[in-house]
């Protein structure tokens, strides 16, 4: 296996969304993925892109990706936020996740960000074990809160 990493391109968006669906199935929430391909492409490659990603390819097929954006903390400053990080099931355990995660960490270093954040489900022990190898810190005191587009329209 010869895995290569590169920066995601617009032409990758269809495959990235397939992997997003795979991740959503794994996380037991496939119905939560509502973004359309056009919206996803525009958000990454349109006039005002808000996300960037690294993709891992094996034999010219994308088998994993790490998608991030910059968030601003009034307490900490600019931080990299890792939104999605997945390696397709058939390619797990081959070091691809480490390649992607290390690329994200290097991006945070190269850009001079004041840190990096991401979420992991409390039952996802394989992911927690992976992050533990990096001595990650987990924040138990915070709850995630959100509004859907429909909720916002009613406010």
Secondary structure, 3 states (H helix, E strand, C coil): CCEEEEECCHHHHHHHHHHHHHHHHHCCCHHHCCCCHHHHHHHHHCCCCCCEEEEEEECCEEEEEEEEEEEEECCCEEEEEEEEEEECHHHCCCCHHHHHHHHHHHHHHHHCCCCEEECCCCCCHHHHHHHHCCCCCCCCCCCCCCCCHHHHHHC
